[in-house]
Amino acid sequence: MAGANKIAVVTGGNRGLGFETCRQLAKLGIQVILTSREEAKGKAAIEKLEAEGLDVNYQQLDVTNSESIQRLAELVSEQFGYLDILVNNAGILLEQLADGDDSIFNAEIDTLHQTIETNLYGPLLLCQALVPLMKKHNYGRVVNVSSGAGQLSDMHSGYPTYRISKTALNAVTRIFASELTGTNILVNSVCPGWVRTDMGGSNATRTLEQGVDTIVWLATLPDNSPTGGFFRDRKPIAW
């Protein structure tokens, strides 16, 4: 269902996985709205994509600000009247290994609060604001960029606030998918793997192209495809 007349919103689109997702979706002929918290960085990203001959729109968005999210929803509604794809990519990892000690016993509630605001509340509020625009024509693909760090089936120590936020994001995926059962709006989580981004670092094993492959696949799933799933390399993984 990718191609002409499809509209996509990608959060955190100015760099890394978000930027590459915008590029790949635009290459499929989808009208992409690239969003970023910092307008200058977002517009610089737009210029790079335009230099490649890609047509991408821009909208400033702070996923921790409900008014900013509402402005985005109003813009999409006024300009297009509907939405097809939402990629909740914007995320933060505030914890750094300090002398090898990032035990949950030392986790700061302020750090957890900030992480949850971006990694959980942002996608939740965006779904609340934008899924109604998908309901208008009974078509939608929501992709929540999660992490294997949020898998309860493989939970370990280290980066506790990040892990908690991604586990909670997976719960949001399941709840929205359940409420949208019977519609043509599919909601899935994805683990992109360890990718060479600012967050992943230079030692990561995956390229950006490899990292976004499953994101783009989920964003363009055909009708009657899975919903409420957690995927890596286009295959289901355990919660």
C-alpha positions as CSV (number, residue, x, y, z in Angstrom):
1,M,0.0,0.0,0.0
2,A,3.0,2.3,-0.1
3,G,3.2,5.0,-2.8
4,A,1.2,7.8,-4.1
5,N,-1.1,9.7,-1.8
6,K,0.3,8.0,1.3
7,I,1.1,10.4,4.2
8,A,3.6,9.5,6.9
9,V,4.8,11.3,10.1
10,V,8.2,10.3,11.5
11,T,9.3,11.7,14.8
12,G,13.0,12.3,15.6
13,G,13.6,12.6,11.8
14,N,16.6,14.8,11.8
15,R,19.2,12.1,12.3
16,G,19.9,8.4,12.7
17,L,17.1,5.9,12.3
18,G,14.5,8.6,11.9
19,F,16.3,10.4,9.1
20,E,17.0,7.1,7.2
21,T,13.3,6.1,7.7
22,C,12.2,9.4,6.1
23,R,14.6,8.8,3.2
24,Q,13.4,5.2,2.6
25,L,9.7,6.1,2.8
26,A,10.2,9.1,0.5
27,K,11.9,6.8,-2.0
28,L,8.7,4.7,-2.1
29,G,6.7,7.8,-3.1
30,I,5.2,8.4,0.3
31,Q,4.7,12.0,1.4
32,V,6.8,12.2,4.5
33,I,6.4,14.8,7.3
34,L,9.8,14.9,9.0
35,T,9.6,16.2,12.6
36,S,12.3,17.2,15.0
37,R,12.5,19.0,18.3
38,E,15.1,21.5,17.0
39,E,13.9,23.3,13.9
40,A,17.3,24.2,12.6
41,K,18.4,20.5,12.6
42,G,15.2,19.4,11.1
43,K,15.4,21.9,8.2
44,A,19.1,20.9,7.6
45,A,17.9,17.3,7.3
46,I,15.2,18.4,4.8
47,E,17.8,20.1,2.7
48,K,19.9,16.9,2.6
49,L,16.9,14.9,1.4
50,E,15.9,17.5,-1.1
51,A,19.4,17.4,-2.5
52,E,18.7,13.7,-3.3
53,G,15.6,14.7,-5.2
54,L,13.2,13.6,-2.4
55,D,10.1,15.6,-1.5
56,V,9.8,15.8,2.3
57,N,7.7,18.2,4.5
58,Y,8.9,19.5,7.8
59,Q,7.1,20.3,11.1
60,Q,8.7,21.2,14.4
61,L,7.6,18.8,17.1
62,D,8.4,18.4,20.8
63,V,7.0,15.0,21.7
64,T,7.0,15.9,25.4
65,N,4.7,18.9,24.7
66,S,1.0,18.1,24.3
67,E,0.4,21.5,22.6
68,S,3.1,20.8,20.1
69,I,1.6,17.4,19.3
70,Q,-1.9,19.0,18.9
71,R,-0.4,21.5,16.4
72,L,1.0,18.7,14.4
73,A,-2.3,16.9,14.3
74,E,-4.1,20.1,13.2
75,L,-1.5,20.7,10.5
76,V,-1.9,17.2,9.1
77,S,-5.7,17.4,9.2
78,E,-5.8,20.8,7.5
79,Q,-3.2,20.0,4.9
80,F,-4.1,16.4,4.0
81,G,-7.2,15.5,5.9
82,Y,-5.9,12.1,6.9
83,L,-2.8,10.1,7.9
84,D,-1.5,6.7,6.8
85,I,1.7,6.1,8.7
86,L,3.1,7.1,12.1
87,V,6.6,6.1,13.1
88,N,7.3,6.9,16.7
89,N,11.0,7.0,16.5
90,A,12.0,9.9,18.8
91,G,13.7,8.5,21.9
92,I,16.4,9.2,24.5
93,L,18.9,7.3,26.4
94,L,20.1,9.4,29.3
95,E,22.0,6.8,31.3
96,Q,25.7,6.4,30.7
97,L,27.9,3.8,32.3
98,A,29.7,5.6,35.1
99,D,32.6,3.4,36.3
100,G,30.5,0.4,35.1
101,D,27.7,1.2,37.6
102,D,24.3,1.8,36.3
103,S,22.5,-0.3,38.8
104,I,18.8,0.2,39.3
105,F,19.7,0.8,43.0
106,N,21.3,4.1,41.8
107,A,18.6,5.0,39.3
108,E,17.5,8.6,39.5
109,I,13.7,9.2,39.5
110,D,14.3,12.5,37.6
111,T,16.1,10.5,34.9
112,L,13.3,8.0,34.7
113,H,10.7,10.8,34.5
114,Q,12.5,12.5,31.6
115,T,13.0,9.1,29.8
116,I,9.3,8.1,30.2
117,E,8.2,11.6,29.0
118,T,9.9,11.1,25.7
119,N,9.9,7.4,25.2
120,L,6.4,6.6,26.5
121,Y,4.2,9.6,26.9
122,G,5.3,11.0,23.5
123,P,4.2,7.9,21.4
124,L,1.0,7.6,23.5
125,L,-0.1,11.2,23.0
126,L,0.8,11.0,19.3
127,C,-1.3,7.9,18.8
128,Q,-4.2,9.6,20.6
129,A,-3.8,12.7,18.4
130,L,-3.1,11.0,15.0
131,V,-4.8,7.7,14.9
132,P,-8.2,9.5,14.5
133,L,-6.9,10.8,11.2
134,M,-6.2,7.1,10.2
135,K,-9.7,6.1,11.2
136,K,-11.1,8.7,8.7
137,H,-10.3,6.3,5.8
138,N,-9.8,3.0,7.8
139,Y,-6.1,2.7,7.0
140,G,-3.1,3.1,9.3
141,R,0.3,1.7,10.2
142,V,1.8,2.7,13.5
143,V,5.4,1.7,14.2
144,N,6.7,2.1,17.7
145,V,10.5,2.0,17.7
146,S,11.3,-0.1,20.8
147,S,14.3,-2.1,21.8
148,G,15.3,-5.6,22.9
149,A,16.3,-3.9,26.1
150,G,12.6,-3.8,26.8
151,Q,11.9,-7.5,26.5
152,L,10.7,-8.9,29.8
153,S,11.7,-12.4,28.5
154,D,15.3,-11.3,28.3
155,M,15.5,-8.6,31.0
156,H,18.8,-7.8,32.6
157,S,20.5,-5.1,34.6
158,G,21.9,-2.0,33.0
159,Y,20.2,1.1,31.7
160,P,17.2,0.6,34.0
161,T,15.2,3.7,33.1
162,Y,15.6,3.1,29.3
163,R,14.6,-0.5,29.7
164,I,11.5,0.4,31.8
165,S,10.5,3.0,29.1
166,K,10.7,0.5,26.3
167,T,8.8,-2.2,28.2
168,A,6.1,0.3,28.8
169,L,6.1,1.4,25.1
170,N,5.5,-2.3,24.2
171,A,2.5,-2.3,26.5
172,V,1.1,0.8,24.7
173,T,1.6,-1.1,21.4
174,R,-0.4,-4.0,22.6
175,I,-3.2,-1.9,24.1
176,F,-3.7,0.3,21.0
177,A,-3.6,-2.8,18.7
178,S,-6.3,-4.5,20.9
179,E,-8.6,-1.4,20.8
180,L,-8.1,-1.2,17.0
181,T,-8.9,-4.8,16.3
182,G,-11.2,-5.1,13.3
183,T,-9.9,-2.0,11.7
184,N,-7.3,-1.7,9.0
185,I,-5.0,0.2,11.5
186,L,-2.0,-2.0,12.5
187,V,0.1,-1.2,15.5
188,N,3.5,-2.9,16.0
189,S,6.7,-2.5,17.9
190,V,10.2,-3.0,16.4
191,C,13.6,-3.6,17.7
192,P,16.0,-2.2,15.1
193,G,19.0,-4.0,16.6
194,W,22.3,-2.4,17.5
195,V,22.7,0.3,14.9
196,R,25.5,2.8,14.3
197,T,23.7,6.0,15.4
198,D,24.6,8.6,18.0
199,M,22.8,6.4,20.6
200,G,24.2,3.1,19.3
201,G,27.8,4.3,18.9
202,S,30.5,3.6,16.4
203,N,31.0,0.0,17.5
204,A,27.4,-1.1,16.7
205,T,27.1,-4.0,14.3
206,R,24.3,-2.6,12.0
207,T,24.2,0.1,9.4
208,L,21.3,2.6,9.3
209,E,19.9,0.8,6.2
210,Q,19.8,-2.5,8.1
211,G,18.3,-0.8,11.2
212,V,15.4,0.8,9.3
213,D,14.5,-2.2,7.1
214,T,12.0,-3.7,9.5
215,I,10.7,-0.2,10.4
216,V,9.9,0.5,6.8
217,W,8.5,-3.0,6.3
218,L,6.0,-2.5,9.2
219,A,5.1,1.0,8.0
220,T,4.1,-0.4,4.6
221,L,2.5,-3.7,5.6
222,P,-0.3,-4.9,3.3
223,D,-3.8,-5.3,4.6
224,N,-4.6,-8.2,6.8
225,S,-1.0,-8.2,8.2
226,P,0.0,-8.8,11.8
227,T,-0.8,-6.2,14.5
228,G,0.1,-6.1,18.2
229,G,3.5,-7.7,17.5
230,F,7.1,-7.1,18.3
231,F,9.5,-7.6,15.4
232,R,13.2,-7.8,14.6
233,D,14.6,-8.6,11.1
234,R,10.9,-8.9,9.9
235,K,10.3,-11.8,12.3
236,P,8.3,-11.8,15.6
237,I,10.3,-11.8,18.8
238,A,9.3,-12.5,22.4
239,W,7.9,-9.7,24.6
